[in-house]
Amino acid sequence: MYARRCSLLFSLFLASPAYSVLLVGAEVPPFATSSAGGSGLAVEILQEAAKRLNESSAVSVMPFARAMAVTMQGTDIFVTPLGRVASREEKYQWVAPLMDEVFVLISHKKFQARPLSREQVDRLIIGVMRNSVGEGLAAEFASATIDAVPMEATNAKKLAAGRIGAWVASWNTALYAQREAGLAAEDLVRGEVLMRTSLYVAASLKMPQQEVQRWRKMLEKMRKDGSIEAIEKKYRYEAP
C-alpha cells in the first residue's frame, strides 16, 4: 500500500507544472480584452501555450499601464501584448514575438478622406490611448494637442464625431475599436506609418531563465505548426 501511494504521488508530481506562473493580459483589443472574463488574440495564444505546458490557462486582463507595472514588479509573470520599444527594452525579458503591427495616423473619411501625413497634423487634436505606444508617438508632434483616453473605442467615437482630427493607434486595434463602437471599419483612413513593431509575450526580469526558455520553445512550436496563424484568422488580424 505504501509503495503504491508513493508511486501515485510521484506520478502526480511529474504531471504537475514545475513552476507556477501568473498570466497577464495588458488590455488593448483585439489582442487582450476584459470581456468574457478575458479574451483576445494574444490572450488566446498565451492560453493555448499554457495548456500545452500543463499550466493554468487563466489570464488576468487588466488596464495596460497596470499590467506593465505588475509585471515589472513581479517575479513569475508573463504579460502580453507588449510592443518591443526602446523605453521598455531593459524592463522585461522578451520571451517571443507573436505578430507584427504598425502604428499609424488615422483619419475619418467624412472629414479627411486622403491619408494623413506627419506634416498635416500640426494644430490638430490627436486621440490616443493613455500610456500606449501611440501616446508616445503623438507626443512627437509639438504643435498638436494630445487627447488621451483609457480605451481606444472612445477615440473611434470621437473621430466619427469630429471631436479629434486624427487618431494614433496600431492599425488592428483601431479596426477592432471601430467595430466595438458600432462604427464601420471602412470609414477609417489609414495614413502614414509612424512605427513598425512586434508585439511580444514578455516576462518579469526575475523569471527563471529555464522557465522563459520553456515558454519560448512552446510559442515557437505553435508558430511552426500553424496554431498561431489559426488564432490570427479568427480575429481577422491584418498583417502590416
Rosetta blueprint (number, residue, H / E / L):
1 M L
2 Y H
3 A H
4 R H
5 R H
6 C H
7 S H
8 L H
9 L H
10 F H
11 S H
12 L H
13 F H
14 L H
15 A H
16 S L
17 P L
18 A L
19 Y L
20 S L
21 V L
22 L E
23 L E
24 V E
25 G E
26 A E
27 E E
28 V E
29 P L
30 P L
31 F L
32 A E
33 T E
34 S L
35 S H
36 A H
37 G H
38 G L
39 S E
40 G L
41 L H
42 A H
43 V H
44 E H
45 I H
46 L H
47 Q H
48 E H
49 A H
50 A H
51 K H
52 R H
53 L L
54 N L
55 E L
56 S L
57 S L
58 A L
59 V E
60 S E
61 V E
62 M E
63 P E
64 F H
65 A H
66 R H
67 A H
68 M H
69 A H
70 V H
71 T H
72 M H
73 Q H
74 G L
75 T L
76 D L
77 I E
78 F E
79 V E
80 T E
81 P E
82 L E
83 G E
84 R L
85 V L
86 A H
87 S H
88 R H
89 E L
90 E L
91 K L
92 Y L
93 Q E
94 W E
95 V E
96 A E
97 P E
98 L E
99 M E
100 D E
101 E E
102 V E
103 F E
104 V E
105 L E
106 I E
107 S E
108 H E
109 K L
110 K L
111 F L
112 Q L
113 A L
114 R L
115 P L
116 L L
117 S L
118 R H
119 E H
120 Q H
121 V L
122 D L
123 R L
124 L L
125 I E
126 I E
127 G E
128 V E
129 M E
130 R L
131 N L
132 S L
133 V H
134 G H
135 E H
136 G H
137 L H
138 A H
139 A L
140 E L
141 F L
142 A L
143 S L
144 A L
145 T E
146 I E
147 D E
148 A E
149 V E
150 P L
151 M L
152 E H
153 A H
154 T H
155 N H
156 A H
157 K H
158 K H
159 L H
160 A H
161 A H
162 G L
163 R L
164 I L
165 G L
166 A E
167 W E
168 V E
169 A E
170 S E
171 W H
172 N H
173 T H
174 A H
175 L H
176 Y H
177 A H
178 Q H
179 R H
180 E H
181 A L
182 G L
183 L L
184 A L
185 A H
186 E H
187 D H
188 L E
189 V E
190 R E
191 G E
192 E E
193 V E
194 L E
195 M E
196 R E
197 T E
198 S E
199 L E
200 Y E
201 V E
202 A E
203 A E
204 S L
205 L L
206 K L
207 M L
208 P L
209 Q H
210 Q H
211 E H
212 V H
213 Q H
214 R H
215 W H
216 R H
217 K H
218 M H
219 L H
220 E H
221 K H
222 M H
223 R H
224 K H
225 D L
226 G L
227 S H
228 I H
229 E H
230 A H
231 I H
232 E H
233 K H
234 K H
235 Y L
236 R L
237 Y L
238 E L
239 A L
240 P L
